Amino acid sequence: MQAMVLEEPGQPLQLRQVPVPRPDRGQVLVKAAACGVCRTDLHIVDGELTEPKLPLIPGHEIIGTVVETGREVHAFRMGDRVGIPWLGFTCGRCRYCLKGQENLCGDARFTGYTLDGGFAEYTLVDHRYAFPVPANYTDAEAAPLLCAGLIGYRTLRLAGDGIERLGIYGFGAAAHIVAQIAVYQGNKVYAFTRPGDLQAQAFARRLGAVWAGDSTALPPEPLDAALIFAPVGSLIPAALQATDKGGVVVSGGIHMSDIPAFPYRLLWEERIIRSVANLTRRDGEELLAIAPRVPVRTEVQIFALAQANEALDRLREGRIEGAAVLQMPQVG
């Protein structure tokens, strides 16, 4: 099969012919149709996440069709359409797994990082970590839901209840999905973009934001909560400054630049800073149930598998509106 392979961090992916994997017990072989290109992929390729398996096939927003099942797989049959997310395995026995925090499992494995992922024509998945995909999404439209959507949803959920005014910093793939859910839930959304990015600000308004401006600006009224998706540490104090008493700032990224020192007065009055780590299967089930009800519409820019480096370059430069998606060659 064709695959885009990371052989060394900091180097472009290489188009290679590699063997089609075979499913073992509990595994499913999936013929990939589409795979989203996530900022986490960029952090892996650029060496900011430092423990990938090498060589590695990246990609963890995978939509495809089951073509073979291993022993002890009963949840899926050949021909079923499935989505494959970042979380690819947990032990099921540790204190985190047993109390519903499988995203914090010390033995967790991750699709496209410690497991080969979806920048390829075929991929394997543990059947417990695959989701049925709502029928009203095309493959390319569904792909961003599997990480941008899931992490955005978890980030919003961890911001808590009773939110009226929600700030979103970094208006990319995750933000454009979670903004639609927030508007559906009755929140007033305030979008913050890199300074001068008028295109992203217009995009946010089209999706229902009541205000959009530079990340260096203060919103017209204090926020009840702020979600941060841009990997920029200085946004933490900026979001705290924009957040009202008792407000919550949630960082949704797996990697962020260092957070600069800031005065205690920004945190005082019971403001909270918290992070999101990975996702749980519950997040996936809930997000894929609510998305068709909103309905969430994903904006995608499609690239061929062999154009993965171009997609990553555009993402790195902030030249993707919505989400980038690789579409696989449909042969054989």
Secondary structure, DSSP 8 states (H G I E B T S, - for coil): -EEEEBSSTTS--EEEE-------TTEEEEEEEEEEE-HHHHHHHTTSS----SSB-----EEEEEEEE-TT--S--TT-EEEE-SEEE--S-SHHHHTT-GGG-TT-EEBTTTB--SSBSEEEEEGGG-EE--TTS-HHHHGGGGTHHHHHHHHHHHT-S--SEEEEES-SHHHHHHHHHHHHTT-EEEEEESTT-HHHHHHHHHTT-SEEEETTS--SS-EEEEEE-S--TTHHHHHHHHEEEEEEEEE--S---------GGGTTTT-EEEE--S--HHHHHHHHHHTTTTT----EEEEEGGGHHHHHHHHHTT--SSEEEEE-----
